[in-house]
Amino acid sequence: MANALVLAQHHKVTVLDISTERVEMVRRGRSPVRDEGMEKWLAKGHVGVAAFAKAEEALQGAELVLIATPTDYDAERNFFDTSSIERVIEEVLEFAPGADILIRSTVPVGYTLRLRERYGRENIYFAPEFLREGHALQDSLNPSRIIVGDKGEAGRRLSELFLGAAEAEQVPVLLTNPTEAEAVKLFANTYLALRVAYFNELDSYAVMKNLNPAEIIRGVCLDSRIGDFYNNPSFGYGGYCLPKDSKQLLANYEDVPQNLITAIVEANRTRKDFIAGEIMKRKPGTVGIYRLTMKKNSDNFRSSAVLGVVERLQAQGTECIIYEPTLQENSFRGCVVLNDLMSFKESCNLIIANRWHEALEDVRDKVYSCDVFGRD
């Protein structure tokens, strides 16, 4: 959706989605995802895109097709499930055979070249995107960098497409081979996972040794080479990208010596074990889960670290109650869901919150959180 909105400033754009509900939201000028910048943009009437649920309607006359479908990590195959990308490519070949194809989904290393060979098409490209959850439009208008997996004319043309849509000036541009571009995305996200895991393990040490984690983190981060960012302890790295991308990178390391990538993946499991253990030490009775989302102002809790903690608590027989306004059902994964915040607070002996929120101020004495800086 962020791609569609920024490109629609200068180009005719259509969007295709398998959800008719999301299609109708776009047609009504509403954002189908929780994103502050996107909601403000649409409120000003900056839509400019036509939405369809049928490929033959959306793809008709397309010169360029961007693919941004989910590539979930398949634990059984130890690899990304890229079938959604391939389904779209086959639709493009049927309904817009002359169109260039640009993949923005995260994919395994070497995937683009394999697709070119499989479909006999050289005009399949890959360009990673680097978007923060809840800030997708803002990061599309002000990209940290533009990377395209093509060193030729196509790479230059595609990079200029996104440069032309950006508000920021002097955006760094890097044109690489397709496989290197794929590797950039996986290594970048795995480094972010490493940083989260590092400060989480610092927090675990501080808790076990009865030290103040905030003071240690501040002191460490005064080093300009480390920096005071992305350092707030949590229940683990989560969201849609970091868990699956670090596992995919590890899978790509087959036959390559390494220790660190395995440790990054394992550290997240260890952290959730530690958090669950700290909660159980408090003999909590009924545990309230304040939001499943990983970040504030988000509606996404896919692969949220909170879910991993809940699973561990349930495995030890702990009753859990969830407060998550984005959930419409009365139960979720064996937990009662309450959408009335006051009832939720009264129903729990202990409340866990991955991120502190001022709405919990009146029950601060029964909140467990690792959030020491009050930010994502």
C-alpha positions in Angstrom: 0.0 0.0 0.0 2.9 2.4 0.8 4.4 1.6 -2.6 1.1 2.3 -4.3 0.5 5.6 -2.6 4.0 7.1 -3.3 4.1 5.9 -6.9 0.6 7.2 -7.5 2.0 10.8 -7.2 3.4 10.5 -10.7 2.0 7.3 -12.2 -1.2 5.5 -12.8 -1.3 2.8 -10.2 -3.7 -0.1 -9.5 -3.6 -2.4 -6.5 -4.6 -6.1 -6.4 -5.4 -7.9 -3.1 -7.0 -11.3 -2.3 -9.1 -9.6 0.4 -12.2 -8.0 -0.9 -12.5 -6.2 2.5 -9.2 -4.5 2.0 -10.1 -3.7 -1.6 -13.2 -1.9 -0.4 -11.3 0.0 2.2 -8.9 1.4 -0.4 -11.9 2.3 -2.7 -13.4 4.2 0.2 -10.1 6.0 0.8 -9.2 4.2 4.0 -6.0 2.5 4.9 -6.2 -1.3 5.1 -3.3 -1.3 7.6 -2.5 0.6 10.7 0.0 3.2 9.7 -0.1 6.8 11.0 1.4 8.4 8.0 -0.8 6.5 5.6 -4.0 7.3 7.5 -3.1 11.0 7.4 -2.2 10.9 3.7 -5.5 9.3 2.8 -7.5 11.7 5.0 -6.2 14.5 2.8 -7.6 12.7 -0.2 -4.3 11.5 -1.6 -5.6 8.1 -2.8 -4.9 8.0 -6.6 -5.0 4.2 -6.8 -7.7 1.9 -8.2 -8.2 -1.3 -6.2 -9.3 -4.7 -7.5 -9.7 -8.2 -6.2 -9.4 -9.9 -9.7 -6.0 -10.1 -11.4 -7.3 -9.7 -14.9 -8.8 -6.3 -13.9 -5.8 -5.0 -11.9 -3.1 -6.2 -14.3 -4.7 -5.0 -17.6 -2.2 -2.7 -19.4 0.4 -2.9 -16.7 4.0 -2.0 -17.7 5.5 -2.8 -14.3 4.1 -5.1 -11.6 5.4 -4.9 -8.0 5.0 -8.0 -5.9 4.7 -7.6 -2.1 3.1 -10.8 -1.0 3.9 -12.6 2.2 6.8 -15.0 2.3 6.2 -16.8 5.6 9.0 -19.0 7.0 8.1 -22.7 6.5 9.5 -24.5 9.5 9.1 -28.0 7.9 10.9 -27.0 4.8 13.4 -24.7 6.6 12.8 -22.1 3.9 10.5 -19.3 2.9 7.2 -20.2 1.3 7.5 -18.2 -1.9 4.4 -19.8 -3.6 2.4 -16.5 -3.4 5.1 -14.7 -5.5 5.0 -17.4 -8.1 1.2 -17.3 -8.3 1.4 -13.6 -9.1 4.1 -14.1 -11.7 1.9 -16.6 -13.5 -1.0 -14.1 -13.4 1.3 -11.5 -14.8 2.4 -13.8 -17.6 -1.3 -14.4 -18.4 -2.8 -11.0 -18.1 0.2 -8.6 -18.6 2.8 -10.6 -20.5 4.8 -7.6 -21.5 5.2 -6.2 -18.0 8.4 -6.0 -16.0 8.2 -7.7 -12.6 9.7 -6.2 -9.5 9.7 -8.3 -6.3 9.7 -6.4 -3.1 8.9 -9.4 -0.8 11.8 -10.8 1.1 13.1 -13.9 -0.6 15.9 -16.5 -0.2 19.4 -15.7 -1.6 19.5 -16.8 -5.2 15.7 -16.8 -5.7 15.5 -14.1 -8.5 18.0 -15.9 -10.8 16.1 -19.1 -10.3 12.8 -17.5 -11.2 14.4 -16.0 -14.4 15.5 -19.5 -15.4 12.2 -21.1 -14.5 10.0 -18.7 -16.4 12.5 -17.9 -19.2 12.2 -14.1 -18.4 15.1 -11.7 -17.8 12.9 -8.9 -16.7 12.2 -10.2 -13.2 13.9 -8.0 -10.7 14.3 -7.7 -7.0 14.5 -4.5 -4.9 14.4 -4.8 -1.1 12.4 -2.3 1.0 13.3 -1.2 4.4 10.2 -0.2 6.3 9.5 0.2 10.0 6.2 -1.3 11.2 3.6 1.5 11.5 5.8 3.9 9.5 5.7 2.3 6.0 4.5 5.4 4.1 6.9 7.7 6.0 9.8 5.4 5.2 8.8 5.1 1.6 8.7 8.9 1.2 12.0 9.2 3.1 13.9 6.0 2.3 17.1 5.3 4.2 18.5 3.9 0.9 17.3 2.5 -2.5 18.8 -0.8 -3.5 17.9 -2.5 -6.8 19.3 -5.9 -7.9 20.3 -4.9 -11.4 23.4 -3.0 -12.5 22.1 -2.1 -16.0 19.5 0.2 -17.5 16.7 -1.5 -15.7 18.3 -0.9 -12.3 18.8 2.7 -13.1 15.2 3.1 -14.3 13.8 1.4 -11.2 15.9 3.4 -8.8 14.8 6.6 -10.5 11.2 5.5 -10.1 11.5 5.4 -6.3 13.7 8.5 -6.2 11.1 10.4 -8.0 8.5 9.3 -5.5 10.6 10.3 -2.5 10.4 13.5 -0.5 13.9 13.2 0.9 16.8 14.5 -1.1 20.2 12.8 -1.6 18.9 9.3 -0.9 21.8 6.8 -1.3 21.3 4.5 -4.3 23.0 1.1 -4.7 22.7 -1.1 -7.8 23.9 -4.6 -7.3 23.5 -8.1 -8.8 20.1 -9.6 -7.8 21.6 -12.2 -5.5 23.6 -9.6 -3.6 20.4 -7.4 -3.2 18.6 -10.4 -1.7 21.5 -11.0 0.7 21.4 -7.3 1.8 17.9 -7.6 3.0 18.4 -10.8 5.0 21.7 -9.6 6.6 20.3 -6.2 7.4 17.3 -7.7 9.3 19.4 -10.3 11.0 21.7 -7.5 12.2 18.7 -5.7 13.7 17.6 -9.0 15.3 21.2 -9.3 16.7 21.0 -5.8 18.2 17.6 -6.6 19.9 18.9 -9.9 21.2 22.1 -8.2 22.5 20.3 -5.6 24.6 17.8 -8.2 25.8 20.6 -10.4 27.0 22.1 -7.3 28.7 18.7 -6.9 30.4 18.6 -10.6 31.5 22.1 -10.2 33.1 21.0 -7.0 34.9 17.9 -8.6 36.3 19.7 -11.7 37.5 22.5 -9.6 39.1 20.0 -7.0 40.5 21.5 -4.2 38.5 19.8 -1.2 36.7 19.6 -2.1 33.0 18.8 1.5 32.0 22.0 2.8 33.4 24.1 0.1 31.8 22.4 0.6 28.4 22.8 4.4 28.6 26.5 4.0 29.4 27.1 1.5 26.6 25.3 3.6 24.1 27.2 6.8 24.8 29.8 5.3 22.5 29.0 6.9 19.1 29.9 3.7 17.3 27.0 2.0 19.1 24.5 4.8 19.4 21.5 5.4 21.5 18.9 3.7 19.4 17.2 0.3 18.9 18.3 -0.6 22.4 15.1 -0.8 24.5 14.7 -4.3 26.1 11.7 -6.4 25.1 10.2 -9.9 25.4 12.2 -10.8 22.2 12.5 -9.6 18.6 9.3 -10.2 16.7 7.0 -8.7 14.2 6.7 -10.1 10.7 10.3 -9.7 9.4 13.1 -10.3 12.0 12.2 -13.9 13.1 11.6 -15.3 9.7 14.4 -13.4 8.0 17.0 -14.5 10.5 15.9 -18.1 10.2 16.0 -17.9 6.4 19.5 -16.5 6.5 20.5 -19.3 8.7 19.1 -21.8 6.2 21.1 -20.1 3.5 24.3 -20.8 5.6 24.2 -24.5 4.8 27.8 -25.6 4.3 29.1 -22.2 5.3 31.0 -22.0 8.7 29.2 -19.8 11.2 28.4 -19.5 14.9 26.8 -16.1 15.2 23.7 -16.5 13.0 22.7 -19.7 14.9 23.2 -17.8 18.2 20.9 -14.9 17.0 18.1 -17.4 16.2 18.6 -19.3 19.5 18.9 -16.1 21.6 15.3 -15.2 20.9 14.1 -18.6 22.2 16.2 -18.2 25.3 14.9 -14.7 26.0 11.3 -15.8 25.8 12.1 -18.7 28.1 13.7 -16.3 30.6 10.7 -13.9 30.4 8.2 -16.7 31.1 10.4 -17.9 34.0 10.5 -14.4 35.5 6.7 -14.2 35.3 6.2 -17.6 36.8 8.5 -16.7 39.8 5.8 -14.2 40.7 3.2 -17.0 41.1 0.8 -14.9 39.1 -2.5 -16.8 39.0 -4.3 -15.1 36.1 -2.0 -13.3 33.7 -3.3 -10.4 31.6 -1.6 -9.8 28.3 -1.7 -6.1 27.4 -1.6 -6.0 23.6 -0.2 -8.7 21.4 1.3 -6.1 19.0 5.1 -5.6 19.1 5.0 -1.9 18.7 2.7 1.0 19.6 0.3 2.3 17.0 0.3 -1.0 15.2 -2.3 -3.6 14.4 0.2 -6.3 13.5 1.1 -9.1 15.8 2.3 -11.8 13.4 5.2 -13.6 15.0 5.0 -11.3 18.0 7.4 -12.3 20.9 4.4 -11.8 23.2 2.8 -14.9 21.6 5.8 -17.0 22.4 5.7 -15.9 26.1 2.0 -16.7 26.2 2.6 -20.2 24.8 5.2 -20.9 27.5 2.9 -19.7 30.3 0.0 -21.8 29.0 2.3 -24.8 28.9 2.8 -24.4 32.6 -1.0 -24.2 33.3 -1.3 -20.4 33.6 -4.6 -18.8 32.7 -4.1 -15.9 30.3 -6.5 -13.1 29.4 -5.8 -10.9 26.4 -6.5 -7.2 25.9 -6.2 -6.5 22.2 -8.6 -4.0 20.6 -7.8 -5.3 17.1 -9.2 -8.8 18.0 -13.0 -9.1 17.4 -13.4 -12.7 18.7 -14.0 -13.6 22.3 -11.1 -16.1 22.5 -7.7 -16.4 20.8 -5.3 -19.4 21.1 -7.0 -20.7 24.2 -7.1 -17.3 25.9 -10.2 -15.2 26.8 -10.2 -11.9 24.9 -11.5 -8.8 26.7 -11.9 -5.5 24.8 -13.0 -3.5 27.9 -9.8 -2.2 29.5 -11.3 -1.8 33.0 -12.7 -5.3 33.0 -9.3 -6.6 31.8 -7.4 -4.8 34.6 -9.8 -6.1 37.2 -9.6 -9.7 35.9 -5.8 -10.2 36.2 -3.4 -10.7 39.1 -0.5 -9.7 36.9 -0.4 -7.8 33.6 2.5 -8.2 31.2 3.2 -5.6 28.6 6.0 -5.8 26.0 5.8 -2.0 25.8 4.7 0.3 28.6 1.6 2.4 28.0 0.1 5.3 30.0 -3.2 3.4 30.1 -1.6 1.1 32.7 -0.5 3.8 35.1 -3.4 3.1 37.5 -2.3 -0.6 37.8 1.5 0.0 37.7 2.1 -2.1 40.8 0.9 -5.3 39.0 2.5 -4.7 35.6 5.5 -6.7 34.4 7.4 -5.2 31.5 11.1 -5.0 30.4 10.5 -1.6 28.8 12.9 0.8 30.4 12.8 3.7 28.0 9.1 3.9 27.1 9.7 3.7 23.3 9.7 1.1 20.6 
